[in-house]
């Protein structure tokens, strides 16, 4: 195993970057993708190469100070069950705690545990401060008396009294202080706990170009139809009979500028339409006479917008767009489908 405290040798001030790397060290198969093996010949020069997964491709790069690792996606739902499933699915998890410990600081989620204390079920979550010091001092912290009323087996398995930045806290306390829980996984099989579900992923790269394919949102009735259009076909009776969400749609804008500090995110979103028969590009008349059956919650000036949908069997059209027309930008549309789809 790898010791997360070894990260302290870096003089990086960006806690988000360190928290992401900390999460990475707990998943060997992902770690070895990011840190290619067989680099011994360069160790004496202190030069190491890393690969980052950016916009659907692996990028080879040297580790540079102050780079943010935008590696985690936001999900919501039954929080405890979601975290437990994510912990068993080789995901990376992190969170932000605005109060109590360090304001606005990023932490790595390193473990979850259910144990019995005085006959009651206790839910615990383990966090790691990437600074390597500064820990929770409430219930279930390193020196909390709560550890005296659990079994010796649980105490031996979980408790480590050391000022190393890693600590346990009750899930209830975690929910009081956190603002965001970010989970990054290779596929969404952890969301509803159905390990038998088979997911298929389709990725499309597109671009909004002012004057031609940047029609803006549906409020722009005359130009909305000019946006890029993507067709999918949902099959399978389970979608309709069980009412389970079966499609995860992600729209990510891809900046044209390499310097992230110069990037200004546009407000982006998407709409999903059901259709019966249509060849070629859907004209303006279609959108004037059909309402979307699903769409992103709202247009956000975020790097990525995600929606988990339940689509009945049928043929659908997905239209990604910026909020305002004539805004030029590139994007990646990713569709994760529980049922087999034909896109």
PEQUI-V480799 format. One record per pair of residues at least 6 apart in sequence whose C-alpha atoms are under 6 Angstrom apart, sorted by the first residue. I is the first residue (numbers start at 1). J is the second residue. Records with the same first field share a line. If there is no record, write none. Layout:
# PEQUI-V480799
I = J + J
This chain:
# PEQUI-V480799
12 = 65
14 = 66
15 = 106
16 = 106
17 = 68 + 69
18 = 130
19 = 107 + 108 + 130
23 = 92 + 108
24 = 31
34 = 50 + 51
35 = 50
49 = 61 + 62
50 = 60 + 61 + 62
51 = 58 + 59 + 60 + 61
52 = 58 + 59
72 = 182 + 183 + 184
73 = 182 + 183 + 184
74 = 182
85 = 190
86 = 190
91 = 184 + 185
92 = 183 + 184
93 = 109 + 182 + 183
94 = 107 + 108 + 109 + 181 + 182
95 = 106 + 107 + 180 + 181 + 182
96 = 105 + 106 + 178 + 179 + 180
97 = 104 + 105 + 177 + 178
98 = 104
99 = 177
107 = 128 + 129
108 = 127 + 128
109 = 126 + 127
110 = 126 + 127
111 = 125 + 126
112 = 124 + 125 + 126
113 = 124
114 = 122 + 123
115 = 121 + 122
116 = 122
117 = 149 + 150
123 = 171
124 = 169 + 170 + 171
125 = 168 + 169 + 171
126 = 167 + 168
127 = 166 + 167
128 = 165 + 166
129 = 165
132 = 164 + 165
133 = 163 + 164 + 165
134 = 165
135 = 165
140 = 146 + 168 + 169
141 = 167 + 168
142 = 161
198 = 338
199 = 337 + 338
200 = 336 + 337
201 = 335 + 336
202 = 334 + 335
203 = 333 + 334
204 = 332 + 333
205 = 331 + 332
206 = 330 + 331
207 = 329 + 330 + 331
208 = 214 + 328 + 329
209 = 328
210 = 326 + 327 + 328
211 = 326
213 = 226 + 227
214 = 227 + 325 + 326 + 327
215 = 223 + 224 + 226 + 227 + 325
216 = 224 + 321 + 322 + 323 + 324 + 325
217 = 224 + 321 + 323
218 = 224
225 = 283 + 284
229 = 318 + 319
230 = 317 + 318
231 = 316 + 317 + 343
232 = 315 + 316 + 342 + 343
233 = 314 + 315 + 341 + 342
234 = 313 + 314 + 341
235 = 313
239 = 312
240 = 312
244 = 310
245 = 309 + 310
246 = 310 + 337 + 338
247 = 308 + 309 + 336 + 337
248 = 307 + 308 + 335 + 336
249 = 306 + 307 + 334 + 335
250 = 305 + 306 + 333 + 334
251 = 304 + 305 + 332 + 333
252 = 303 + 304 + 331 + 332
253 = 303 + 330 + 331
254 = 330 + 331
265 = 301
266 = 301
267 = 299 + 300 + 301 + 322 + 323
268 = 299 + 300 + 321 + 322 + 323
269 = 296 + 299 + 320 + 321
270 = 295 + 296 + 319 + 320 + 321
271 = 295 + 318 + 319
272 = 292 + 293 + 294 + 295 + 317 + 318
273 = 292 + 293 + 316 + 317
274 = 315 + 316
275 = 315 + 316
296 = 307
